Amino acid sequence: MLRKLTPVIRRLRDEAGITGLETAIILIAFVVVAAVFAFVVLSTGLFSSERGKEAVYAGLAKTRGTMELSSGLIADSNGSTVTTINFDIVLAAGGDSVNLDPLALSNRTVVTYIDTTLVIPDVPYTVTPISGNLNTLLEPGELIRITIDLAGAGANIGINQTFTLEIKPPTGSYMVLQRTTPPAFQSVNNLN
């Protein structure tokens, strides 16, 4: 009887070796799949964090060109309508230089006029350097006066009228100035 069981026992022993080999192959396959999955997850994480860093730097670049109002808006009037508006601007802390040359063909600042009935996308303006190196490039520490010719642009601002000026530099965020005219005009009006 023992002789009859011996071939069966040998077969079980041989199958045990094959089962161990199959188990080792399956274990190695799981390790390889886990390594590939971990590589994909890490690569995706690094890629998305790189995209996040690019978005942060783009946001910083967008805000670096920010200008600040350094005075009130002074409106000159002919008695019934506003003819010109003057205001002074400086760069915000840490801001990049802004090209304010109104005659530049590209890379220039654009002023838009908006009221309840009219939108003028490119209002004519002039630039007068007050302090700094006296050019039309607004740099840190400089003060520049902008004069907007509303009469020449076709804007007719009367008494008690709300209007908006958007000063849009070539790069960076733009400045919005919204004011309401007084109930009676003087020749010079401070629109605070």
Residue pairs with C-beta under 8 A, 6 or more apart in sequence:
61 171
61 172
62 171
62 172
62 173
63 172
63 173
64 94
64 95
64 96
64 171
64 172
65 95
65 96
65 97
65 98
65 169
65 170
65 171
65 172
65 173
66 91
66 92
66 95
66 172
66 173
66 175
67 89
67 90
67 91
67 92
67 95
67 98
67 138
67 167
67 169
67 172
67 175
68 89
68 90
68 91
68 92
68 175
69 87
69 88
69 89
69 175
69 177
70 87
70 88
70 89
70 90
70 143
71 87
71 88
72 87
72 190
72 191
72 192
73 85
73 86
73 87
73 177
73 179
73 190
73 191
73 192
74 85
74 86
74 87
74 188
74 189
74 190
74 191
75 82
75 84
75 85
75 157
75 181
75 188
75 189
75 190
75 191
76 82
76 83
76 84
76 85
76 86
76 187
76 188
76 189
77 83
77 185
77 186
77 187
77 188
77 189
78 151
79 185
79 187
80 158
80 185
81 151
81 156
81 157
81 158
81 185
82 150
82 151
82 155
82 157
82 181
82 185
82 189
83 149
83 150
83 151
84 147
84 148
84 149
84 150
84 151
85 147
85 148
85 150
85 165
85 191
86 145
86 146
86 147
86 148
87 145
87 146
87 177
88 130
88 143
88 144
88 145
88 146
89 138
89 143
89 144
89 146
89 167
89 175
90 138
90 141
90 142
90 143
90 144
91 97
91 98
91 138
91 139
91 140
91 141
91 142
95 140
95 172
96 171
96 172
97 137
97 138
97 139
97 140
98 109
98 137
98 138
98 169
98 170
98 172
99 107
99 108
99 109
99 136
99 137
99 138
99 169
99 170
100 108
100 109
100 127
100 136
100 137
100 138
100 144
100 146
101 108
101 127
101 136
101 137
102 108
102 109
102 124
102 125
102 126
102 127
102 136
107 170
108 170
109 167
109 168
109 169
109 170
110 121
110 122
110 167
110 168
111 122
111 123
111 125
111 146
111 148
111 165
111 166
111 167
111 168
112 119
112 120
112 121
112 122
112 123
112 165
112 166
112 168
113 119
113 120
113 123
113 148
113 150
113 153
113 155
113 163
113 164
113 165
114 120
114 163
114 164
114 165
114 166
115 155
115 157
115 161
115 162
115 163
115 164
116 162
118 154
118 155
120 153
120 154
120 155
123 148
123 149
123 150
123 153
123 155
123 165
124 148
124 149
124 152
124 153
125 146
125 147
125 148
125 149
126 146
126 147
126 149
127 136
127 144
127 145
127 146
127 147
128 144
128 145
128 146
128 147
129 135
129 136
129 142
129 143
129 144
129 145
130 143
130 144
130 145
131 141
131 142
131 143
132 139
132 141
132 142
132 143
132 144
133 139
133 142
136 144
138 144
146 167
148 165
150 157
155 163
157 163
157 181
158 181
159 181
159 182
159 183
159 184
159 185
160 180
160 181
160 182
160 183
161 180
161 181
162 178
162 179
162 180
162 181
163 178
163 179
163 180
163 181
164 176
164 177
164 178
165 176
165 177
165 178
166 174
166 175
166 176
166 177
167 174
167 175
167 177
168 174
179 191
179 192
180 191
181 189
181 191
182 189
182 191
